[in-house]
Amino acid sequence: MDHASRDEYIQLIQNFFAHEVKLRLESDWPVTDAAYQNLSDADTALIERRVGDVFGDAEREALERWRDASYPHYRREILRYGCSVETELLWRKTLMTPATPPAEVHSMMRNEVFAGDLYSGDMIVAALKRAGMELIDHARYLDFGCSSGALVRNLAAAFPGSRWHGCDPVKDSIAWAGQHIPFVSFYNSMQQPPLEYPDRFFNGVYAVSIWSHFSERAALAWFEEMHRLISPGGFLVFTTHGIRSIYYYLSEDRILFDTAKTLMRDMSETGYGFQPVWENGSKEADFLETSDWGNAYFTLTWVTMHLGAKWRVRDYVPGINQCNQDIYVLERT
């Protein structure tokens, strides 16, 4: 395998890890559906007309094509555009907001027409559903590594009976989120544990593309901190790079062939591969200063071997996050 060409290497990954690299798309849209169901037919018709008025007939026609081709995606687009063209209506009926961080504030996503991260909200709640778990009223939940709150804002809107928290080490992002996103308690955390929450404070924690960047030392330290913070029976949902990610990055020419071979070798030997990225630049480089941050890749075997004594794996789907990262649902024992 070390002597294979790039294309042969991709084919070898497909052959040896077919179950890992298979394309998967999320088929459940619970957060999008919860918000969309609050709109009437008259509301959606109004939003379509307003999209034409504000953005032109081409945008309105594109929205109509989504309605015919992919009704679930149409619902997400109605919410996204609705936040922009009928802001008061969407806030009153769904608690969704178009607030967008300015360019100087670090954010994991931003768009001219913005309604937060509905995609990841759907993915997380769908994973909990597969695991036989759910979000409940009066429980406390944490978005770990929330940046400027693009995701937690929509979960707080969809499940207003819960108590929502977000933490991140980037001070400006947290400050902006605290000023613009109601119903969520934000906290500027440090880059190393512990967090300033009591033991067993949360019923659940989720983290999208956070463990995908921790060194093995940092990953284990933060898993231990999550175990301290989550009450027994609570959940930890997280996404990370795996074998599917190496296939994805090779196919997209976003990773060097030699780097991919090194990562695959490390994963086959220890279950964990880590690629420091500071020397190649990173959009987080201006905000984070640590040798424990890069691109991390690990396997289900590594998770069960290192975490099995304190966590139970309730769900695992490789490559479902953007056809790239794996998702895990762990139950705290």
N, C-alpha and C positions, 0 to 999 in steps of 0.2 A: 504493500500500500504506500510506503514511503516513496517509491519510484514512479507512482502513477502520475499522469498529467492532470491538469485541473479538471477537465471534462470527465476523465476516467474516475477521478476522485469523487466528483458529484454523483456519478453513476454508482460507484461503490457504496456511497452513503445511502442512496436509494435502495440498493439491493440488500444491504446488511441491516438497515434500519427503516424498512418500509413503513412500519407502524409509527415511527417517529416523524417522518418527513411528509406523510400524507397531508394534503391540504384540507384544513377544516375551517369552516365558517360558523360563527355563532348563529343559532337558529331561534333563540329566545330573546325577546326584547322587552323585559318586564318594566324597566324604568321609563323607556320611551312610551310604552303602552299606558302606564299609569298616568303620565302627563297628558297624552293625546286624548284619552277617554274623558278628560274634563272639558274638551272642546266640542261644541255642537257642529252640525253640518254647516250652519250659517257662519260660524266662526271660521271654519277652514275655507269656505268659499270667499269670505272677506279677505283672508290672508292671501289667497291666490291672486285676487284682484289687486291688492296692495303691492304684491311683489311685482306685478306688471307696471303699476304706476311708478314705483320707486326705482326698480332695476331694469325695466324694459320688458318687451314681449318675449325676448329670447329666454330670459330667466324664468318667466312664467310658463312658457312652453316646456322648458326643461323640467320644471316641477310637475307639470301634467304628465310628461313621459314617465317620470318616476312613479306616479300614481298608477299608471297602466302596467309598468314593467316590474316594479318591486314595491308593493304596498307598504311593507314594514319600513323601507328606506324613505318612502314618501312621508310617513308619519314623522320620522326624525327631521326631515327637511322642513315640514310645516312648522314644527316647534322651533327650529333654528331661525328660519326666516320670520316667523311670527314674533319672536323676541325682538327683532329689529324693526319690523314695520307696524306691529301692534303691541308695543311694549306694555302698556297698561293692561290690555286684555290678557296677555300671557301671564303677567304678574298676578292679576286678580284670580285667574282660574287655575294656574299651575305653580305659582310661586317661583317661576323661572325668570332669570334676569339676563340682559345682554351685556352686562358690565364686562369690559375687556381691559386687561392690564395695558398700560402704555408701553412703548417699545423699550424704555429704560428699566422696566421691572421684569425680572426673570420669570418666564412662564413656560410650561411644557407645551402649551398650545395657545394659539391666538388666531383670530380670523376677523375679517371685516364684518362678516355676518356670523355672530357668535352666540352660542347658548350653552357653553360649557361642554364637558366631555360626556355626552350621552352614551357613546360607544362603550367606554370602560364601565360605566354604571350598569349597563345591560349585561356585560360580560361577568361582572362580579356577582350580581344577584342571580344570574342564570347558574353560575357555578355553585352558589349556595343551595339553590333549588335541587341541582343534581345530587348534592351531598346530603339532602334531607334536612337542611338547616334553613333558617329564615331570619329576617330582620323583624324585631318586635318592638312594640311601644314601650317607652320608659327605660329602654336599655341604652347603654353608652357605647358608641363606636368611634374609632379613630382612623383617619386617613393619614397614614405614616408616610412622610415625604410628599405632602400635599401641594407643594409649590404655591401658586397663587389661587388654589382652590377650585380649579376647573371641574374636578370630579365631585368633590364633596358637596358642592352647592346643589347639584341635581339629585343626589341621594337624600340630602336634607329636605329638598322640595317634595320628593316622592314619598318619603317616610317622615313626615313632620312630627309624629308622636315619639320618635327616638331623639336622643341627645347626641349631637354630632360635634366632633372635635377634629382639628387638623394641626399637624406640626411639620416644621421644615426648618433646616438650618439657614436658609437664605432670608435674611432679615427683611429686606424690602418687599419680597413676595408676601410674607406673612403680614406685614404692615398694610399692604394694599388690600389683601383679602379681608382683614379685620375691618377695614373701612367700607368695603363694598358688598360683602356677603353676609346677610343676616342669618340668624338661627344656627350659626356655627361658632364654636369657641376655638380661636387660633392661638398657637403657642410657638414662639421662636426657639427651637430645640438646638442642642449642641450636635456635633458630628460624631460623638462617642456616647454610649450609654453611661449613666441612666437618664431616662426622661423624668420630668418632674410631675409624675402622676403616682398615686398610691398603688400598693400591691393590689392585684385583682380588680382594678378599677374599671376595665372595659369588658363588655360582653363579646366584642369582636374587633379585629383590626384588619385593615387591608392595605396593600402596598403595590402599586402598579409600577413596574420597571424600576424597582429600588434594589432588591437583592440581585438583580441583573448587573449590578455595578460594584458590589462589595467584594473585597478580597475574602479569602476563606476565613481568616482570623476575624474580620469585621462581621462577616455573615453569621458565624457561630455566636459571637458576642451579642448581636442584635436578636437572634433567635432566642437566646437566653433571656434577654430583656423583655421580649414579647411574652415569654412564658410567665414572667413576673407580673406583667400588666394585665393579662387576660385571665378571667375567672375560669374555673374548671368547667368543661363543657362548651366553652366559648371557641370562636374560630379565628384563624389567621388565614387570610387569602392573599396570595402574592403571585406575581409573574416573574419569570426569569428566563435567561437564555438557556437553550439546551441544544441537542443535536439538530433539531429542526432549524434553529437560528443559524448554525454554521452552514447548512444547506442554503438557507435564504440569502445570507450575506455573500456566499460564493456565487450564487446564481445572479445576484444583482451587482457583482463586482464591487462589493463594499468591504471586502476583507482580503488581505494578501493571502495567496495560496500557502506560503510557508507558515503564516500565522494559523491558518485553518488546520494544517497538519499538526502543528504543535499543540493546539487546543484539543484536537481529537486524540492525540497520544496521551495527553494529561488526563483527559476524561476517561479513557479506557483503562489507565493505570490507577487513578485515585478517585475518579468520579467528578473531579473538579478541575476547571481550567480558568486561568485569570490572565487578562491582557491589560497591563497598565497603558493608559491612553494619553497621559499628560504630554508626553513628548510629541504626540501627533496633534495636539490641540483638542479642546473640548469646550462646548458652550457653557459647561459648569466651571471651567478653570478660573474664571474671575470671581467665583463665589465660594468654592470649596478648596481647602488646602489639606490634602491627606494622601498618603501613599496607598491607602486602603480603598481608593475609588478608581475604577477602571471598567472593563467589560468582563463580567463573570459568566461562566457556563457550567452548569452542573446537571446531574442525572437524578432520576428517581431513586436509584440505588444509593447515591450519596445522601439523599434526604432521609431515607429509611434507616440507613446505617448510623447517621449522626443524631437524628432527632427522634428515632423510634421509641426511646425510653420515656419521652415526655409529651409526644404528640402522636396522634393517629391520623394517617392520610385518609381523608374522606373523599377527595376527588383529585384527579390529575388528568389533564388533557394537553398533550404536546402541541405546540405551534398554533394555538387557537387565538392568541393575542396578535392581531395584525398579520396572521399567517406566519408568525415569527416566534414569539415567546411562548413558553409553556405556562400553564396556570395550575396552582396547587390550592387545595383547601385542606388545612390541618385543623384538627380538633385538639384543644388543650386538655390533657389528661391530668 
